[in-house]
Amino acid sequence: MKYIASVSFGKDSLAMLLKIIELKMPLDEVIFYNTGMEFDAVYQIRDEIKYHLNRKNILYTELSPKYPFIYTMFDKQVNHRDGTVSNGYSWCGGRCRWGTTEKNKTITKYLKEKYGDEYFEYVGIAYDEPKRISQDKHKIYPLYNLKLTEKDCLAYCYRLGYNWNEDGILLYSILDRVSCWCCANKNLKELRNYYKYLPKYWNKLKEFQNRTNRPFKNNKISIFELEERFKRESEDNEV
């Protein structure tokens, strides 16, 4: 049997990988599905981990979408069930998590084609996320088995020097999850912090909103409407 760790380089999957190495659990390969839409800080951590994996002679493999993320988002012809056709799926999030669907299919296809039925996949689901545990015989959940919560995972990563520093901002100090920066599942607190602390990404969100008619938040509120709201809040706080 081969043991493969599926890692996004967020706090939970990184903590999982570091624990696997610390505890000398069997590990043959680490795979990362690169959407091309991750925070710069995630790529920085990826590069550091790749260096350590290479020194330990652990295989690192990077997977990617069939088509560039932005092409699928805005340009790919999409045939809908109601017979209509659109250019792209628009924002990924909510009921339309097309990016997540492709990620899971791509990883599963890769593992089955390479290893057949002879593999176990380590998955970074924390102890306080039991509803995400599946009965898939190929999946192993080290964090859950070690009873490590999301808070534990973040503290462990911080202790080992991984802090997701983005232009002087520690991402986990202002965001609940460090997933794709354009994920439409970001909550209002996170979006407010994008506006206040991450202008580079906020401006990219505005560029994307200009390319789609679908509002970003809950299919109801556009990025531009959110910006007006955050501006008003800032002005009110200054009074």
C-alpha positions as CSV (number, residue, x, y, z in Angstrom):
1,M,0.0,0.0,0.0
2,K,1.1,3.6,-0.7
3,Y,0.4,6.5,1.6
4,I,-0.4,9.9,0.0
5,A,-1.0,13.2,1.8
6,S,-3.4,15.6,0.1
7,V,-2.3,19.0,1.1
8,S,-3.7,22.5,0.4
9,F,-1.2,24.3,2.6
10,G,-3.9,25.8,4.8
11,K,-3.6,25.3,8.5
12,D,-5.2,21.9,8.9
13,S,-3.6,20.1,6.0
14,L,-0.2,21.6,6.8
15,A,-0.5,20.6,10.4
16,M,-1.5,17.1,9.2
17,L,1.6,16.8,7.0
18,L,3.9,18.1,9.7
19,K,2.4,15.6,12.2
20,I,2.8,12.8,9.8
21,I,6.5,13.6,9.4
22,E,7.0,14.2,13.1
23,L,5.4,10.9,14.1
24,K,7.2,9.0,11.3
25,M,3.9,7.8,9.8
26,P,4.3,6.1,6.4
27,L,4.3,8.7,3.6
28,D,5.2,8.1,0.0
29,E,3.9,11.2,-1.8
30,V,2.4,14.6,-1.2
31,I,0.0,16.1,-3.7
32,F,-1.2,19.7,-4.0
33,Y,-4.0,20.7,-6.3
34,N,-3.0,24.2,-7.6
35,T,-6.0,26.2,-8.7
36,G,-3.7,29.1,-9.5
37,M,-5.9,31.3,-7.3
38,E,-4.2,30.8,-3.9
39,F,-2.8,33.5,-1.7
40,D,0.8,34.4,-2.3
41,A,1.5,33.3,1.3
42,V,0.2,29.8,0.5
43,Y,2.6,29.5,-2.4
44,Q,5.5,30.7,-0.2
45,I,4.7,27.9,2.4
46,R,4.4,25.4,-0.5
47,D,7.8,26.3,-1.7
48,E,9.4,25.9,1.7
49,I,7.7,22.5,2.2
50,K,8.8,21.3,-1.2
51,Y,12.4,22.0,-0.1
52,H,12.0,19.9,3.0
53,L,10.2,17.1,1.2
54,N,13.0,16.9,-1.4
55,R,15.6,16.6,1.4
56,K,13.6,13.7,2.9
57,N,13.2,12.1,-0.6
58,I,9.4,12.3,-0.4
59,L,7.7,12.6,-3.8
60,Y,5.9,15.9,-4.3
61,T,3.3,16.1,-7.1
62,E,1.3,19.2,-8.2
63,L,-2.0,18.7,-9.9
64,S,-4.0,21.5,-11.7
65,P,-7.4,22.0,-13.4
66,K,-8.0,20.8,-16.9
67,Y,-8.5,24.4,-18.0
68,P,-7.2,27.6,-16.3
69,F,-9.5,28.7,-13.4
70,I,-10.3,32.1,-14.9
71,Y,-11.2,30.5,-18.3
72,T,-13.7,28.1,-16.6
73,M,-15.0,31.0,-14.5
74,F,-15.7,33.5,-17.3
75,D,-15.2,32.0,-20.8
76,K,-15.9,28.2,-21.0
77,Q,-19.3,27.4,-22.6
78,V,-21.6,26.1,-20.0
79,N,-24.8,24.2,-21.0
80,H,-27.3,24.5,-18.2
81,R,-30.1,22.0,-17.3
82,D,-32.8,24.5,-18.4
83,G,-31.3,24.6,-21.9
84,T,-29.6,28.0,-21.5
85,V,-26.0,28.5,-22.3
86,S,-23.6,30.9,-20.5
87,N,-19.9,31.9,-20.6
88,G,-18.3,30.4,-17.6
89,Y,-19.7,29.3,-14.2
90,S,-19.0,32.7,-12.6
91,W,-18.1,32.7,-8.9
92,C,-17.2,29.4,-7.2
93,G,-19.1,29.0,-4.0
94,G,-22.4,28.3,-2.4
95,R,-24.4,25.8,-4.4
96,C,-22.1,26.1,-7.4
97,R,-18.8,24.9,-6.0
98,W,-17.5,23.9,-9.5
99,G,-13.9,24.4,-8.5
100,T,-14.2,22.0,-5.5
101,T,-15.9,19.4,-7.6
102,E,-13.1,19.5,-10.2
103,K,-10.5,19.4,-7.5
104,N,-11.9,16.2,-5.9
105,K,-12.4,14.5,-9.2
106,T,-8.9,15.3,-10.4
107,I,-7.2,14.0,-7.2
108,T,-9.3,10.8,-7.1
109,K,-8.6,10.2,-10.8
110,Y,-4.9,10.7,-10.3
111,L,-4.7,8.3,-7.3
112,K,-6.7,5.6,-9.0
113,E,-4.8,5.7,-12.2
114,K,-1.4,5.6,-10.4
115,Y,-2.2,3.3,-7.6
116,G,-5.3,1.4,-8.5
117,D,-6.8,0.2,-5.2
118,E,-3.5,0.1,-3.4
119,Y,-3.4,3.4,-1.6
120,F,-4.5,5.4,1.4
121,E,-5.0,9.1,1.2
122,Y,-4.4,11.3,4.3
123,V,-7.0,14.1,4.5
124,G,-6.7,17.1,6.8
125,I,-10.0,17.2,8.6
126,A,-9.8,18.4,12.2
127,Y,-11.3,16.8,15.3
128,D,-14.1,19.5,15.5
129,E,-15.3,18.8,11.9
130,P,-16.7,15.3,12.3
131,K,-19.5,15.9,9.7
132,R,-16.8,16.0,7.0
133,I,-15.5,12.5,7.7
134,S,-16.5,10.1,5.0
135,Q,-16.6,6.3,5.0
136,D,-14.3,6.1,2.0
137,K,-12.0,3.1,2.7
138,H,-9.1,4.9,1.1
139,K,-9.1,8.0,3.3
140,I,-7.3,8.4,6.7
141,Y,-7.9,11.3,9.0
142,P,-4.8,11.8,11.2
143,L,-6.0,15.1,12.8
144,Y,-9.3,13.5,13.8
145,N,-7.6,10.4,15.1
146,L,-5.1,12.6,17.1
147,K,-8.0,14.7,18.4
148,L,-6.5,17.9,17.0
149,T,-9.0,20.8,16.6
150,E,-8.7,23.6,14.1
151,K,-7.4,25.8,16.9
152,D,-4.8,23.2,17.7
153,C,-3.7,23.0,14.1
154,L,-3.1,26.7,13.8
155,A,-1.2,26.9,17.1
156,Y,1.0,23.9,16.0
157,C,1.8,25.6,12.6
158,Y,2.6,28.9,14.3
159,R,4.9,27.1,16.8
160,L,6.8,25.6,13.9
161,G,7.2,29.0,12.2
162,Y,4.4,28.9,9.5
163,N,2.2,32.0,9.8
164,W,0.8,32.8,6.3
165,N,2.3,36.3,6.2
166,E,0.8,38.3,3.4
167,D,2.3,41.8,3.1
168,G,2.7,42.0,6.8
169,I,-0.7,40.6,7.6
170,L,-1.1,37.2,9.2
171,L,-4.0,35.8,7.1
172,Y,-5.5,33.7,9.9
173,S,-5.7,36.8,12.1
174,I,-8.3,38.2,9.7
175,L,-9.7,35.2,7.8
176,D,-11.4,32.0,9.0
177,R,-10.1,30.0,6.1
178,V,-7.2,30.5,3.7
179,S,-8.8,28.9,0.7
180,C,-8.8,30.4,-2.9
181,W,-8.8,34.2,-2.4
182,C,-11.8,34.5,-4.8
183,C,-14.0,31.9,-3.0
184,A,-17.6,33.2,-2.8
185,N,-18.0,31.4,0.5
186,K,-16.1,34.1,2.3
187,N,-18.2,35.6,5.1
188,L,-18.9,39.2,5.7
189,K,-16.2,39.6,8.4
190,E,-13.6,38.2,6.0
191,L,-14.7,40.4,3.2
192,R,-14.6,43.4,5.4
193,N,-11.0,42.5,6.3
194,Y,-10.2,42.1,2.6
195,Y,-11.3,45.6,2.0
196,K,-9.4,47.0,5.0
197,Y,-6.2,44.9,5.0
198,L,-5.8,43.1,1.6
199,P,-6.4,45.8,-1.1
200,K,-4.5,43.8,-3.7
201,Y,-7.1,41.0,-3.5
202,W,-10.0,43.3,-3.0
203,N,-9.1,45.1,-6.3
204,K,-8.9,41.7,-8.0
205,L,-12.4,40.8,-6.8
206,K,-13.7,44.1,-8.3
207,E,-12.1,43.2,-11.6
208,F,-13.8,39.8,-11.5
209,Q,-17.2,41.4,-10.5
210,N,-16.9,43.6,-13.7
211,R,-16.8,40.4,-15.7
212,T,-19.9,38.7,-14.4
213,N,-23.5,39.7,-13.7
214,R,-23.8,37.3,-10.8
215,P,-23.4,39.1,-7.4
216,F,-20.6,37.8,-5.2
217,K,-22.3,37.4,-1.8
218,N,-25.2,35.0,-1.7
219,N,-26.0,35.8,-5.3
220,K,-27.5,39.0,-4.0
221,I,-24.8,41.5,-3.1
222,S,-22.0,42.6,-5.5
223,I,-18.5,43.5,-4.6
224,F,-19.2,47.1,-5.4
225,E,-22.2,47.1,-3.1
226,L,-20.1,45.6,-0.4
227,E,-17.5,48.3,-1.0
228,E,-20.1,51.0,-0.5
229,R,-21.2,49.4,2.7
230,F,-17.7,49.1,4.1
231,K,-17.0,52.8,3.1
232,R,-20.1,53.9,5.0
233,E,-19.0,51.9,8.0
234,S,-15.6,53.5,8.0
235,E,-17.0,56.9,7.8
236,D,-19.4,56.2,10.6
237,N,-16.6,55.0,12.8
238,E,-14.7,58.2,12.1
239,V,-17.5,60.4,13.3
